[in-house]
Amino acid sequence: MESGIVLVNKPKGISSNKVVNIVKHALKAKKCGHLGTLDLEGEGLLPVTVNKGTKLFDFFLQKDKTYEANFVFGIETDTLDTSGKVMKVKEVNFTYSELENAVKGMIGKYAQMPPQYSAKKVNGKVGYKEARKGGTLNLSPKEVEIYDFKILGEVEKNIYRFEISCSSGTYIRSIARDLAYHLGTYGSMQCILRTRCGVFCLKDAYSLDEIESGNFKVIPCDSVFNLPKISLSEKGNFKILNGQILDISEKDGEYKLYFGEKFLGIGEVMSAKLKMKLNLT
C-alpha cells in the first residue's frame, strides 16, 4: 500500500479535513493527515500525508511557509478577515513609501497575538468556538518570525497584495492587523493563497478534479529528505528497528536508512553511534 505525500491545490470553500478525506478515498488509504491546516476560505498548497507518511507530521511541523494575501486597510473585523463583522473603522492616509518602510520593519522576530477566531486553546476551550458564543479567551502572544515580506502591488484603493514567508504557526490575519497598526489605521485580510510549505511548492500540486480522477502521484517518503544514505545489514536492520544503537564510522549528522530497497526512516549519527530518529516502517 502506498505511503508518502500528495500535494493538493486546495480551493476556497472546502475544509482541509475534507481534502484529506478525498485523498484517502482516492487511494483507499488506511489513514491520511495534512501538514498544516488552511482555513475554509484559504486556498493553495495543502500537503496530505498517506499511511506511513502520517509519521512525517512532527518533522514538518516547524517548517516555514510562504503565502500571498490581500490586506484591506481602513477596517478591522472580529475575525481579522473580511468574512467577519466590521468592528473598527479608520481613515487610510499612509503613503506608499510609508507602507514599504512598515513592511520592511516587520521582517524578523516579533511577539504576535493570535486572533480570537483561531484554533488556539486555553484551559481546554477553543478560541473560535468561544468567539462564536460572544466570549473571548485570554490568549498570550507567541514569538513568530517573518523571513521575507514583499508588496506585490495595489489591487484597488486601500487593498494591497503581499507575499510573506514566515515561521510555522504565524497568523497572516494577525500580520494584517499589526501592519495596519504600524501605519496608523486598521487592517483585515481579504484572501490568502499558500504557495510553499517547507520543500513543497504549489506549482507541483494537483487539483481536486485530478485527485478524484486518479491523475496524481504520491511522493515517496524517502524522496522528501535531502540526506545521505546508509545501507544496513540484516543484523543492523534488526537492531535499529528494535531500538538498539549501532556502532558506525560515518560522520555526525542525519541519514536516510535502508535495508536493501526498503526505506526504514531517518537515523542520526553522534560520536560514531547510530540511532533511529524517525521510524517510517
PASELUM-192833 format. One record per residue (C-alpha): x, y, z; residue number from 1. Coordinates in nm, 2 decimals, always signed. Example, Ala and Ser with C-alpha at 12.3 -4.5 7.8 and 13.67 -1.06 7.14 Angstrom:
REM residues 2
+--------+--------+--------+-----+
|      u |      v |      w |   n |
+--------+--------+--------+-----+
|  +1.23 |  -0.45 |  +0.78 |   1 |
|  +1.37 |  -0.11 |  +0.71 |   2 |
+--------+--------+--------+-----+
This chain:
REM residues 281
+--------+--------+--------+-----+
|      u |      v |      w |   n |
+--------+--------+--------+-----+
|  +0.00 |  +0.00 |  +0.00 |   1 |
|  +0.14 |  +0.34 |  -0.10 |   2 |
|  +0.28 |  +0.57 |  +0.16 |   3 |
|  +0.41 |  +0.93 |  +0.12 |   4 |
|  +0.27 |  +1.27 |  +0.05 |   5 |
|  +0.02 |  +1.41 |  -0.20 |   6 |
|  +0.04 |  +1.78 |  -0.28 |   7 |
|  -0.31 |  +1.92 |  -0.32 |   8 |
|  -0.41 |  +2.27 |  -0.45 |   9 |
|  -0.70 |  +2.33 |  -0.21 |  10 |
|  -0.98 |  +2.56 |  -0.34 |  11 |
|  -1.18 |  +2.81 |  -0.14 |  12 |
|  -1.49 |  +2.69 |  +0.04 |  13 |
|  -1.37 |  +2.34 |  +0.14 |  14 |
|  -1.21 |  +2.24 |  +0.47 |  15 |
|  -0.86 |  +2.09 |  +0.49 |  16 |
|  -1.02 |  +1.78 |  +0.65 |  17 |
|  -1.25 |  +1.73 |  +0.35 |  18 |
|  -0.95 |  +1.74 |  +0.12 |  19 |
|  -0.78 |  +1.47 |  +0.34 |  20 |
|  -1.09 |  +1.25 |  +0.31 |  21 |
|  -1.09 |  +1.29 |  -0.07 |  22 |
|  -0.73 |  +1.18 |  -0.10 |  23 |
|  -0.79 |  +0.89 |  +0.15 |  24 |
|  -1.09 |  +0.77 |  -0.07 |  25 |
|  -0.90 |  +0.81 |  -0.39 |  26 |
|  -0.61 |  +0.60 |  -0.26 |  27 |
|  -0.82 |  +0.37 |  -0.05 |  28 |
|  -0.56 |  +0.45 |  +0.22 |  29 |
|  -0.58 |  +0.33 |  +0.58 |  30 |
|  -0.50 |  +0.67 |  +0.72 |  31 |
|  -0.43 |  +1.03 |  +0.60 |  32 |
|  -0.34 |  +1.36 |  +0.75 |  33 |
|  -0.22 |  +1.70 |  +0.65 |  34 |
|  +0.09 |  +1.92 |  +0.72 |  35 |
|  -0.08 |  +2.24 |  +0.84 |  36 |
|  -0.44 |  +2.35 |  +0.81 |  37 |
|  -0.57 |  +2.60 |  +0.56 |  38 |
|  -0.88 |  +2.80 |  +0.67 |  39 |
|  -1.21 |  +2.72 |  +0.49 |  40 |
|  -1.17 |  +3.03 |  +0.27 |  41 |
|  -0.80 |  +2.98 |  +0.23 |  42 |
|  -0.66 |  +2.82 |  -0.09 |  43 |
|  -0.33 |  +2.68 |  -0.22 |  44 |
|  -0.08 |  +2.42 |  -0.12 |  45 |
|  -0.20 |  +2.15 |  +0.13 |  46 |
|  +0.04 |  +1.86 |  +0.16 |  47 |
|  -0.16 |  +1.54 |  +0.25 |  48 |
|  +0.03 |  +1.26 |  +0.42 |  49 |
|  -0.07 |  +0.90 |  +0.34 |  50 |
|  -0.04 |  +0.58 |  +0.55 |  51 |
|  +0.32 |  +0.57 |  +0.69 |  52 |
|  +0.36 |  +0.93 |  +0.57 |  53 |
|  +0.15 |  +1.05 |  +0.86 |  54 |
|  +0.46 |  +0.99 |  +1.08 |  55 |
|  +0.61 |  +1.29 |  +0.90 |  56 |
|  +0.39 |  +1.54 |  +1.08 |  57 |
|  +0.63 |  +1.63 |  +1.36 |  58 |
|  +0.92 |  +1.65 |  +1.12 |  59 |
|  +0.74 |  +1.91 |  +0.91 |  60 |
|  +0.55 |  +2.09 |  +1.19 |  61 |
|  +0.81 |  +2.36 |  +1.22 |  62 |
|  +0.88 |  +2.41 |  +0.86 |  63 |
|  +0.85 |  +2.77 |  +0.72 |  64 |
|  +0.57 |  +2.86 |  +0.48 |  65 |
|  +0.51 |  +3.12 |  +0.21 |  66 |
|  +0.17 |  +3.29 |  +0.14 |  67 |
|  +0.02 |  +3.55 |  -0.09 |  68 |
|  -0.25 |  +3.76 |  +0.07 |  69 |
|  -0.46 |  +4.07 |  +0.01 |  70 |
|  -0.49 |  +4.31 |  +0.30 |  71 |
|  -0.78 |  +4.56 |  +0.32 |  72 |
|  -0.68 |  +4.88 |  +0.51 |  73 |
|  -0.93 |  +5.10 |  +0.70 |  74 |
|  -1.13 |  +4.83 |  +0.87 |  75 |
|  -1.08 |  +4.56 |  +1.14 |  76 |
|  -1.32 |  +4.28 |  +1.18 |  77 |
|  -1.38 |  +4.04 |  +1.47 |  78 |
|  -1.22 |  +3.76 |  +1.27 |  79 |
|  -0.94 |  +3.97 |  +1.12 |  80 |
|  -1.06 |  +3.88 |  +0.77 |  81 |
|  -1.33 |  +4.02 |  +0.55 |  82 |
|  -1.57 |  +3.74 |  +0.63 |  83 |
|  -1.62 |  +3.88 |  +0.98 |  84 |
|  -1.81 |  +4.17 |  +1.13 |  85 |
|  -1.66 |  +4.51 |  +1.10 |  86 |
|  -1.57 |  +4.63 |  +1.45 |  87 |
|  -1.34 |  +4.92 |  +1.38 |  88 |
|  -1.31 |  +5.18 |  +1.10 |  89 |
|  -1.04 |  +5.44 |  +1.05 |  90 |
|  -0.93 |  +5.65 |  +0.76 |  91 |
|  -0.63 |  +5.55 |  +0.55 |  92 |
|  -0.37 |  +5.82 |  +0.47 |  93 |
|  -0.03 |  +5.64 |  +0.46 |  94 |
|  +0.19 |  +5.69 |  +0.16 |  95 |
|  +0.34 |  +5.40 |  -0.05 |  96 |
|  +0.68 |  +5.49 |  +0.09 |  97 |
|  +0.54 |  +5.45 |  +0.45 |  98 |
|  +0.39 |  +5.12 |  +0.35 |  99 |
|  +0.73 |  +5.00 |  +0.22 | 100 |
|  +0.90 |  +5.10 |  +0.54 | 101 |
|  +0.64 |  +4.94 |  +0.76 | 102 |
|  +0.67 |  +4.61 |  +0.57 | 103 |
|  +1.05 |  +4.61 |  +0.59 | 104 |
|  +1.02 |  +4.69 |  +0.96 | 105 |
|  +0.81 |  +4.38 |  +1.03 | 106 |
|  +1.08 |  +4.14 |  +0.89 | 107 |
|  +1.23 |  +3.95 |  +1.18 | 108 |
|  +1.10 |  +3.80 |  +1.51 | 109 |
|  +0.81 |  +3.95 |  +1.70 | 110 |
|  +0.56 |  +3.86 |  +1.96 | 111 |
|  +0.23 |  +3.80 |  +1.77 | 112 |
|  -0.11 |  +3.80 |  +1.93 | 113 |
|  -0.32 |  +3.52 |  +1.78 | 114 |
|  -0.67 |  +3.61 |  +1.65 | 115 |
|  -0.96 |  +3.53 |  +1.89 | 116 |
|  -1.11 |  +3.34 |  +1.59 | 117 |
|  -0.84 |  +3.07 |  +1.58 | 118 |
|  -0.79 |  +2.71 |  +1.69 | 119 |
|  -0.59 |  +2.83 |  +1.99 | 120 |
|  -0.68 |  +2.66 |  +2.32 | 121 |
|  -0.68 |  +2.79 |  +2.67 | 122 |
|  -0.78 |  +2.56 |  +2.96 | 123 |
|  -0.95 |  +2.32 |  +2.71 | 124 |
|  -1.15 |  +2.60 |  +2.54 | 125 |
|  -1.11 |  +2.67 |  +2.17 | 126 |
|  -1.08 |  +3.03 |  +2.06 | 127 |
|  -1.32 |  +3.04 |  +1.76 | 128 |
|  -1.58 |  +2.83 |  +1.95 | 129 |
|  -1.58 |  +3.08 |  +2.24 | 130 |
|  -1.58 |  +3.38 |  +2.00 | 131 |
|  -1.89 |  +3.25 |  +1.82 | 132 |
|  -2.07 |  +3.24 |  +2.15 | 133 |
|  -1.96 |  +3.60 |  +2.22 | 134 |
|  -1.68 |  +3.51 |  +2.46 | 135 |
|  -1.31 |  +3.57 |  +2.45 | 136 |
|  -1.00 |  +3.37 |  +2.56 | 137 |
|  -0.71 |  +3.51 |  +2.75 | 138 |
|  -0.46 |  +3.45 |  +2.47 | 139 |
|  -0.09 |  +3.51 |  +2.50 | 140 |
|  +0.15 |  +3.64 |  +2.23 | 141 |
|  +0.37 |  +3.39 |  +2.06 | 142 |
|  +0.71 |  +3.46 |  +1.91 | 143 |
|  +0.70 |  +3.42 |  +1.53 | 144 |
|  +0.94 |  +3.52 |  +1.26 | 145 |
|  +0.88 |  +3.69 |  +0.92 | 146 |
|  +1.17 |  +3.59 |  +0.69 | 147 |
|  +1.06 |  +3.80 |  +0.39 | 148 |
|  +0.77 |  +4.04 |  +0.33 | 149 |
|  +0.71 |  +4.19 |  -0.01 | 150 |
|  +0.45 |  +4.42 |  -0.16 | 151 |
|  +0.32 |  +4.26 |  -0.48 | 152 |
|  +0.10 |  +4.56 |  -0.58 | 153 |
|  -0.21 |  +4.76 |  -0.51 | 154 |
|  -0.52 |  +4.56 |  -0.61 | 155 |
|  -0.76 |  +4.86 |  -0.57 | 156 |
|  -0.79 |  +5.16 |  -0.34 | 157 |
|  -0.67 |  +5.06 |  +0.01 | 158 |
|  -0.62 |  +4.69 |  -0.08 | 159 |
|  -0.27 |  +4.56 |  -0.14 | 160 |
|  -0.14 |  +4.21 |  -0.22 | 161 |
|  +0.17 |  +4.08 |  -0.03 | 162 |
|  +0.40 |  +3.78 |  -0.04 | 163 |
|  +0.50 |  +3.66 |  +0.31 | 164 |
|  +0.75 |  +3.39 |  +0.41 | 165 |
|  +0.72 |  +3.31 |  +0.78 | 166 |
|  +0.77 |  +3.06 |  +1.05 | 167 |
|  +0.52 |  +2.78 |  +1.12 | 168 |
|  +0.24 |  +2.90 |  +1.35 | 169 |
|  +0.23 |  +3.26 |  +1.21 | 170 |
|  -0.12 |  +3.40 |  +1.16 | 171 |
|  -0.14 |  +3.61 |  +0.84 | 172 |
|  -0.46 |  +3.77 |  +0.96 | 173 |
|  -0.26 |  +3.90 |  +1.26 | 174 |
|  +0.00 |  +4.04 |  +1.03 | 175 |
|  -0.27 |  +4.23 |  +0.85 | 176 |
|  -0.38 |  +4.38 |  +1.18 | 177 |
|  -0.03 |  +4.45 |  +1.31 | 178 |
|  +0.09 |  +4.61 |  +0.98 | 179 |
|  -0.21 |  +4.84 |  +0.98 | 180 |
|  -0.13 |  +4.95 |  +1.34 | 181 |
|  +0.22 |  +5.05 |  +1.23 | 182 |
|  +0.05 |  +5.26 |  +0.96 | 183 |
|  -0.19 |  +5.43 |  +1.20 | 184 |
|  -0.50 |  +5.25 |  +1.07 | 185 |
|  -0.68 |  +4.92 |  +1.08 | 186 |
|  -0.65 |  +4.62 |  +0.86 | 187 |
|  -0.80 |  +4.28 |  +0.78 | 188 |
|  -0.71 |  +4.00 |  +0.54 | 189 |
|  -0.92 |  +3.97 |  +0.23 | 190 |
|  -0.79 |  +3.64 |  +0.09 | 191 |
|  -0.49 |  +3.40 |  +0.12 | 192 |
|  -0.30 |  +3.16 |  -0.10 | 193 |
|  -0.03 |  +2.93 |  +0.03 | 194 |
|  +0.24 |  +2.88 |  -0.23 | 195 |
|  +0.51 |  +2.69 |  -0.03 | 196 |
|  +0.53 |  +2.46 |  +0.27 | 197 |
|  +0.88 |  +2.36 |  +0.36 | 198 |
|  +1.03 |  +2.20 |  +0.05 | 199 |
|  +0.69 |  +2.17 |  -0.13 | 200 |
|  +0.56 |  +2.42 |  -0.38 | 201 |
|  +0.22 |  +2.50 |  -0.52 | 202 |
|  +0.33 |  +2.45 |  -0.88 | 203 |
|  +0.37 |  +2.08 |  -0.81 | 204 |
|  +0.02 |  +2.04 |  -0.65 | 205 |
|  -0.28 |  +1.86 |  -0.80 | 206 |
|  -0.64 |  +1.99 |  -0.83 | 207 |
|  -0.92 |  +1.81 |  -0.66 | 208 |
|  -1.05 |  +1.70 |  -1.00 | 209 |
|  -0.71 |  +1.54 |  -1.07 | 210 |
|  -0.72 |  +1.37 |  -0.73 | 211 |
|  -1.07 |  +1.23 |  -0.78 | 212 |
|  -0.99 |  +1.11 |  -1.13 | 213 |
|  -0.68 |  +0.93 |  -1.01 | 214 |
|  -0.45 |  +1.16 |  -1.21 | 215 |
|  -0.18 |  +1.23 |  -0.95 | 216 |
|  +0.13 |  +1.08 |  -0.79 | 217 |
|  +0.23 |  +1.01 |  -0.43 | 218 |
|  +0.57 |  +1.14 |  -0.33 | 219 |
|  +0.76 |  +0.86 |  -0.16 | 220 |
|  +0.86 |  +0.93 |  +0.20 | 221 |
|  +1.23 |  +0.90 |  +0.13 | 222 |
|  +1.24 |  +1.15 |  -0.16 | 223 |
|  +1.14 |  +1.44 |  +0.07 | 224 |
|  +1.47 |  +1.41 |  +0.26 | 225 |
|  +1.78 |  +1.55 |  +0.10 | 226 |
|  +2.02 |  +1.34 |  +0.31 | 227 |
|  +2.30 |  +1.09 |  +0.25 | 228 |
|  +2.21 |  +0.72 |  +0.27 | 229 |
|  +2.32 |  +0.44 |  +0.49 | 230 |
|  +2.25 |  +0.08 |  +0.39 | 231 |
|  +2.22 |  -0.17 |  +0.68 | 232 |
|  +2.29 |  -0.54 |  +0.70 | 233 |
|  +2.02 |  -0.78 |  +0.81 | 234 |
|  +2.17 |  -0.77 |  +1.16 | 235 |
|  +2.18 |  -0.39 |  +1.16 | 236 |
|  +1.83 |  -0.37 |  +1.03 | 237 |
|  +1.70 |  -0.59 |  +1.31 | 238 |
|  +1.89 |  -0.40 |  +1.58 | 239 |
|  +1.79 |  -0.05 |  +1.46 | 240 |
|  +1.42 |  -0.14 |  +1.43 | 241 |
|  +1.43 |  -0.28 |  +1.78 | 242 |
|  +1.56 |  +0.04 |  +1.93 | 243 |
|  +1.93 |  -0.05 |  +1.96 | 244 |
|  +2.22 |  +0.17 |  +1.89 | 245 |
|  +2.48 |  +0.07 |  +1.62 | 246 |
|  +2.85 |  +0.14 |  +1.61 | 247 |
|  +2.93 |  +0.31 |  +1.28 | 248 |
|  +3.22 |  +0.50 |  +1.12 | 249 |
|  +3.00 |  +0.77 |  +0.95 | 250 |
|  +3.04 |  +1.14 |  +1.05 | 251 |
|  +2.79 |  +1.30 |  +1.27 | 252 |
|  +2.45 |  +1.40 |  +1.11 | 253 |
|  +2.12 |  +1.27 |  +0.98 | 254 |
|  +2.09 |  +0.99 |  +0.73 | 255 |
|  +1.83 |  +0.80 |  +0.53 | 256 |
|  +1.84 |  +0.44 |  +0.64 | 257 |
|  +1.78 |  +0.14 |  +0.40 | 258 |
|  +1.77 |  -0.23 |  +0.42 | 259 |
|  +1.80 |  -0.34 |  +0.06 | 260 |
|  +1.55 |  -0.13 |  -0.13 | 261 |
|  +1.33 |  -0.08 |  +0.18 | 262 |
|  +1.34 |  +0.27 |  +0.33 | 263 |
|  +1.34 |  +0.25 |  +0.71 | 264 |
|  +1.34 |  +0.61 |  +0.82 | 265 |
|  +1.58 |  +0.87 |  +0.94 | 266 |
|  +1.88 |  +0.79 |  +1.16 | 267 |
|  +2.12 |  +1.01 |  +1.35 | 268 |
|  +2.49 |  +0.96 |  +1.40 | 269 |
|  +2.65 |  +1.11 |  +1.70 | 270 |
|  +3.00 |  +1.02 |  +1.82 | 271 |
|  +3.02 |  +0.71 |  +1.59 | 272 |
|  +2.68 |  +0.58 |  +1.73 | 273 |
|  +2.37 |  +0.54 |  +1.50 | 274 |
|  +2.02 |  +0.55 |  +1.64 | 275 |
|  +1.68 |  +0.57 |  +1.47 | 276 |
|  +1.53 |  +0.92 |  +1.48 | 277 |
|  +1.22 |  +0.88 |  +1.27 | 278 |
|  +1.09 |  +0.53 |  +1.21 | 279 |
|  +0.89 |  +0.51 |  +0.89 | 280 |
|  +0.84 |  +0.13 |  +0.86 | 281 |
+--------+--------+--------+-----+
